[in-house]
Amino acid sequence: MKISDLAKKTQLPISTIRFYERRGLLSSDYFTRDKNGYRNYDSSAVQQLKFISLLLSNGFSITELLKINEKFGDSRTIEENIQLLEGKLMETKAKQKELAETEKILNQMLSNKKQQLHK
């Protein structure tokens, strides 16, 4: 698929897709080039871009994503990736706990306001 089709399917601007390519988040594994040099993306590019967007929207930096995406490296790199992922998992769990507490408080406030309305 062309980059414009990829942009529509992922709801990302073309400039963002190209930025991710330049930064190495969307490698040439996800596309081939035709005789005119245009990129033809495969369906896995859609999933990769959605995954990138999800992680970025949940607090990962591009540098962190690049570390996770590294395909080659020594065991130290793998250990660093494990530490990074474990840290992000802990952050995510902490955010979930905070959100659950916020939801509880909001529900209590809503219930109180509804009771006031019916008095």
Secondary structure, DSSP 8 states (H G I E B T S, - for coil): --HHHHHHHHT--HHHHHHHHHHTSS-GGGEEE-TTS-EEE-HHHHHHHHHHHHHHHTT--HHHHHHHH--S--HHHHHHHHHHHHHHHHHHHHHHHHHHHHHHHHHHHHHHHHHHHT-
